[in-house]
Amino acid sequence: MAMETALLGFALPTVIKKLKEILVKKGFRVQTMGENSRVILAYQEGTWYRSPRQVVVHLSEMAPTTTRIDLTAIIENERKDPKAEEVIEEKLVSAIYANFKSTQEYQYGI
C-alpha cells in the first residue's frame, strides 16, 4: 500500500470542497469523518470487470495558504496488486493538480 502526496497553494477549506467535487466527478461516493474533518474517504463500486476501490485522503495544513494531500488507494480483491493501486493514486493526483491549476488560472486571470 503506497501513498502519493500533493502540495497545493490553497487554503484547507478550499481544498476540501474542491477535492470532494473532483472525487464525485470521478464516480466515487465521498464521506468525511465530521464537518471539518481532515480525512476524506471515497468509495467506488466494482463492476463485473473491475474490483471495488477505496481512497483515503489525509489533508494537512502546512501554512495558511498551503495544503498537503496524502492519498492512498485500496483495491478490494483476492490478489493484491500494488501497481494497480499506485496507478489509481497517480491518476487522482494528476487530476487534482490539473483541476487546481485551472482554478488558479481562473482565480488570478493567468
N, C-alpha and C positions, 0 to 999 in steps of 0.2 A: 504494500500500500504506500504509494508515493504521494507527494504533495507538490502543487505548483503555487507560486507566490506572485502576486502582482502589487505594484505600488502605484497609487493614483494620487494626483494633486487635487483632490476634492475632499470636502468635509465628510465626516462619517454619516450623518443623516442623509445627505445627498446620495452617497454611495449605496446605502441600504435600500433606499427607494428605487433607484435605477437598477440595482442588481436583481431585485425581485422581479422587475419588469422584464429584464433580459432572460431570466430563467423561465418565466411563464411563456415568453415567446418561443423558447426552445422546447416547449412541451412538458415542462416539469410542474409538479404540484409543489407549492412553496409553503413552508411554515416556519415560524420563528418561536423561540423559547420565551417570549414575552414581548411587550410593546417596543422597548428599546434594547432588545437583545442584540448581542454581538455575534450570535451563532445563527446561521440560516441553514435549514435542512430542506433539500429539494429531492423529490422522488419522481421517477418516470416509469410508468408501467411497461412491462415487457410485452412483446408480441410473439407470434409463432416463430419468428426468426431472430428475435433479439431478447436478451435477458433483461430483467428489471435493473434499473440503475438508481443509485442514491448518491447525492452530492452533499458534502458537509462543508460549509463555508464559515471560517472564523475571521472576524473583522477586528482590526486593531487600529486605534488612532495613534499615529506616530507624532503628529503635530496638529494644530487646529485645522490645517488645510491639506494634510497628507494622511491617507488611509492605506493600510496594508491588508491585503486579502490573501488568506491561506485557503486553498481549495483542494479537497480530497474527493476523489470519485471511488465508488464501490460498485462493482458489478456482482449481482447476486446469482451465482450459478455453481455447479458442482466443481468445475475445474477453474482454478484461479489463473487469471491471465493479467499480470501486472502491466504488460504492454498495452493492452486494450484500455485499462483504467487510465494509463498515462496519456493515451490519445484523447480520451474524453476530457481530461483535465486541460491539456494543451489547447484543444478547440474552444473550451469555455473561456480560458484566459485570453485567447486571441479575440474572441467575441467581445469580452469585457473591454479590452484595450481599444478595439475598433469603435465600440459604442461610446466610450467615454471620450475618445479623440473627437468624434463627430459632435458630441455635446460641448466640448471645449471650443471647437471651431464655431459652433453656433452661438455660444455664450459670449465669446470675445470678438466675433466677426472676422476671424482669420481666414 
